[in-house]
Amino acid sequence: MVISGLPRQTESRATATKGDRMTQATVAAKETNLDDASIQWRNRPGDERFLSVRDLHENVAARHAHSQEFTLSSRVLGDNVKHQGDDRLVLAGRTGNAVFSNFAFGQLSGIAGAPAGYLRSLPAPITAVNLAWGLANRANDSTKVLALPPNGRDGMVRAFTSETYGRIWDDQVTAALLELEERTNGQWKVPAASYASKDPKRATTLYASDRDVWVMLVDDSHPIDFGNGDVLFKGFMVWNSEVGDSTFGLRTFYYRYVCDNRIVWGARVQSELKIRHTSGGPARFAIQVAPALKEYSEESPAEIIEHISAAKRYAIPEAEKPQDVVAWLKNRGFGKEMAETAVTLAEHEEGEGSSLNLWGIAQGITAAARNVKYNDDRVRLEQQAGKILDMAVR
């Protein structure tokens, strides 16, 4: 059963690659607060803030339209890294030179096997020699270059990635958001803020830089009553970097409110889809993302509410005390320590006796997962919690 807007991960023409992640039905044991948008809000300069999805889309689409991709061998790439004067490095080309963005220079340094911080401290002629030597002494592999070509002035190299890098363009992401906005007649919007009318750029949650795009939108006009006065709203975050700074990500959630500092308070049901920029990444994006946004926008919460209620009614078989639940979990592949931790957290956070039903113990497992160090182990535990919840509706 799917209790969020993201579809189940299935085989399709797009091959799922190791490292891609789809986490579903992560129902927090207690309401959690999300500070992702607040971090963006605090750190983005004015020229990375946009007032509408259309303005954001037009900005990144124009960048895409002027971008060029080409592939060079490491040796040729090293031969074409030149210095101009005493303090400038460029990539020389037949039609002109291109300077490096700060991010691209870091990528190039990594390909050459040299620390970027050290190279930045050297004079440009010495940096050029170090880069050329490092690139020339690599295996004769190829590098995909993304650049804005010269147009009456120097161009700009924006990224150096592997030849197999599958680029999901930032304007593909914003185009999906624009389509969603138009189809739903503005249902999804930037969260309200007390200062939005006086300083809308400060209030916005629409961002793009030379290396990424990041957006949070909410539907605050359709409250959802989960019962007992528990009223939540829908929201989602989406992010991408066409130059390789991050994977594509989409996180959907239900929440109580978003404050002026853009902290999401009372997030309850979260699902996340991540797509790496591998060779199959663009196809996976095309097949999965737009349908996921559409489904999440249109889904009814009735199924979620019934699922939660059924899980709370579902008593764990032959469990009369918490220690019986530990044995029940061990029989399902949980280690003794993790089983005991999950039961303890369920009793502490959901109340005495809560570990004896599916809802309570699933929340205990989810709470325990938040303290797990490694992401793969954390995702596995969250998936196990989801499977336990699903027992209520089989």
N, C-alpha and C positions, 0 to 999 in steps of 0.2 A: 504493500500500500504506500502511496505517496501522500504525505500530509503537508507538502509545501508546493511551491510553484515550479520546482525543477523536475524534469522528467527523470525516470529511471535511466541509468546508464546502460545502453544496449549496443550491440554490435551494429555497425552501419557501414556505409561506404567509407566513412572517415575512421581510420584506425586509431583506437585509443593508445596513447603512448605511455610507457612507464614514467611515472612522475605526475601525470594528469590526476586531478582529484575531483571527485564529486561527493560531497558529504551531504546526506539527506536527513531530514527529520531529527535534527539536533535540538531537542526540546530541553531548555535549561532547567536544572533542578530548582533554581530560584531565578527570578528576573535578573538579567544581567544588563550592564550598561556598555555601550559600544562607543569607543573614543576615536575611531578611525577618522570620522569626518571632522572632529574637533582638531585633530593633529593637522589635517589638511588646512582647515580654517585658520589656524594660528600661523602656519608657515608659508602660505602662498602669497607672493607679491601681487601687486595690483594688476600687472600685465598678464598674469596667469588666471585671472578671474573673469567669468563671463556671466551675462545677465539672462541669457536665454539659450535653450538647446540649439536653436537655429544659428545663433551667432557662434556658438562653440563649434558646431558642425562646419560652418563655412570657413572658419579659421583653419581647422585641421585638414579640411578637404583641399583648400588652396595649397597648403604645404605638400600634400600628397601629389597634387596635380603637377607641381614643379619639381618633384623628386625624381632622381634617376638611380637605378640599381645596376651595378656591373660587378663582374668577378675578376679578381687578379690573383695570380700566384703570389706566394709569400715573397719570392725573390724579386718579382717585378714591383710589388708593393714597396719593398725596401728601397729599390733603385729610384723610386719616384717620390720618396719623402725627402724634401729639400729644405734648406734654411734660406731665408731672405733677411739680409741685414744680420744683426746680432741677436735678435730676440723673436724671430718669427719662423714657425714651421709651416710648410704647406705640402699638399699633395699635388704634384705637378701633372698636368694633363695636356692633351693636344690643343684644347680650346681655352686653356687658362688654368689658374691655380685655385685650389680650395683650401681654406684654413680648417682647422679641426675644432669641433665643439669640445668642451671640457670632457663630456662623457665619452665621445669617440676617441679622444686621446687616451683615456684610461683603457678602453677596449684594445686599442692598438698596442699599448704598452704590454698588456697581458698576452697578446698574440706573440709579441717579440720576447716574452719571458723576462721582462724588466719591471721593477716597481715604478708605478706612475709618479708617486710622490718624489722619488729620487730624481727621475728624469726631468720633472718640472723645475727642480732646483738648479739644473745645469744650463749653461749657455746653449742657445739653439744649435750652433754648429756641432757641439759635442753630443747633444741629444740626437741629432740626425744620424751621426755616426753610430751611436749605440743602437738605435732602432734598425738601421740598415744591416748592421752585423747580426743582430738577433733574428731578424726576419730571414736573412740569407742563409742562416745556419739551421733553420727549421726544415723539416721534411717538406717536400714541394707540394704542400697542400694549398688550397685556394681559400680566399676570403671574399665574402660578399660585402660590397661597399654600398652604402646609401648616402647620397649626396644631393645637395641643391647646387645645380651647375652655375658657373660664372655667367653673369648677365650685366656686363658693363662694370663689374667689380669682382672681387674674389668670391668664389663659391664657398660652400660650407659642407664639410664631411660630417654627417650626423651619426653614422654607425659603422662599425666593422663587426661582422658576424660570420659564423661558419657558412659554408656553401649550402648546407642542408637546412639553414634557418628558414622556418615557415612564417613569414611575416603576416600578422594580423594587423591591418592598418588602423590607426586611430579613428579615421573617418568611417570605417566599417562599423565601429562601435557607436559613434554618434549618429550615424544614419539609422541604426536600429532604434536608438532612443527617439530620434525625430519621427520615425514611423509610428512608434508607440504613442508619442504625444499627439500626433494627428489623428490616430485611430480612436483614441480615448477622449478627444476634445479637451485636452489640458488637464485630465484627471491627475496626472503625476506632476509634481511641482517641487520647487525649492521649499524646504520647511520654513514656516513663518518665524519671524524674529521681531522683537519690539522696535528695533532700529532700522528695519528693512526699507521703510519709505524714505528715510533720510540718508541712508548709506547702503544702497542695495548691493554694491560690490562687496562690501564687508560681509553681508548676510548670505551671499551666494554659496552654493555647494556644487558649482559647475567649474571645473578647473582643467587647464591644459598648459603644458610647458613644452620646451623643445624636445623633451624625452618621454612625455606621457600624457594621458588623459585620465581624469578621475571625477566621478559624478555620484552624488546621492540625491535621490528623489523620493518623495513620499506621497501617499494619497491620504490627506487629512480631512477629506470631505465625506468619507464613508466609514464611520465608526463601526466596529465589529464587537458585538456583545458576546463574550465567552461565558456569561452566566455569573450570578452573584456580584454584579456590578463590575465585573472584569472587562473593561472596554479597551480595545487595542485598535491600532491602525496598521496599514501596510507600508513598507518601505523597502528600498533596495539600494545597494551600492554597486558600482561597476567601474572597473579600471583596466588599463591596458598601456603597454609601451611598445610602439612599433620599432624602437631602436634596441630593444633587448634589456631594458632596465627592470622589467617585471613580466610575469605571465599575464594573460587575460584572466580576469576574475569577475564573478557575479555572485553577490550575496543577497539573499532575500530574507526579510525578517518581519515580525510583528512587534509593535512597540507602543509604549504609553505616550511619550511626548519627546520632542526635540527642543532642548533649551537654546538660549541665545548663543552659547558657546559651542553649539552644534554637537553636543553629546546626546546620543540616543539613549533615553532612559527606559528601563523596563522592557528590553528586548526579550522575546519569549521563544519564538519558533524560528530557527535559522537554518538555511540550507545554502550551500556554496558550490559553485561550479568553477573549476580552474582549468584553463587550457594552455599548455606550454606551446611556445613558438617552434614546434618541430615541423617536419615535412607534412604531417597530417593535420596540423593545427588549424590552418585556414578552412579546410573542409569541415572539421568539427565545429568551428565557429558558425559557418553558414548553415549547417544542419541543425544545431542545437540551440543557439542563443536566442534568435528571434522567436521561435516557438516557446522557449522557456519564459521569456518576458510576457508573451501573449497569454500563456496559460496562467501565470501568476497573477496577471492583471484581472483575469476573468474568473478565477476560481472562487468558489463559495467556501466560507469557513466552516460550514455545517459539518463537513466530513472530518475536519480537524477536531471540532468540539466533540463529536460523537466518539471519535477515536480516543480522546483523552478520557471521556466519561467511561468508556468500555474498559480501558486499562485500569482505571481506579476501582471498577467493580470486580475485576478479574483477580481472585485470590490465588496465590501461588499454591499449587496442589500439595497437600499434606504438610504445610508449613504452619505450625502453631506458635512458633517463637522465632526471633531473628536468626538464631543459630541454625535453624532448619533451612533458612534461605541461603546461608553460606554453603551448606551441603548441596542445595539445589543448583547454585551457580557453579560449584566445582564440577558437578556432573555435566555441565554445559561448556566446559573448557576453560573456566576462569581459575587462575591460581588462588591458593588459599589466602594470601595476603590481599590480593585485589578484591576477592569476594568479601572478606571481612571489612575492608575499607569502604566498599560500596554500601554494605548494610549499615555501617556506622553513619555514613554521610546521609543516607536515606532517612534514618531515624532522627538525625540532628536537624536536617533542613526541611523535611516534610512532616515531621511530627512522629510521636510514639506510635509504633505499629504500622507505619507507612511502608516499611520494607516488605510487608507480607502481601502486597499487591503489585501488579506489573508496573503501574505508574510510578510508585514510590521507588522500587528497586532500579528501574530504568533511569530515574533521575539521580539515584546514588551512583550508578555507573558513570553517567555523564559528568557528574561533579568530580568523581575520581579521575576521569580522563583529563580534566583541565590541569591537573598537576603532573601529568606524564610528560617527560622531557622531550621525547622524540615524536615527531609529527606522525610517522607511519603507525606507531603504537597507539597514539591518541586517536587517529582516524579509525583504526581497527576497533577500539573500545566503543567509540561513538556508533559505529555500524552495528556492533553487538547489542548496544542499548536499543537501537532502532528495531532490530529483529525481535527483541523481547517485547517491545510495544506492539509489534505486529501480531503477536500471539493472541491479542485480545479480539482481533477481527477475522481470524481464520475460520 
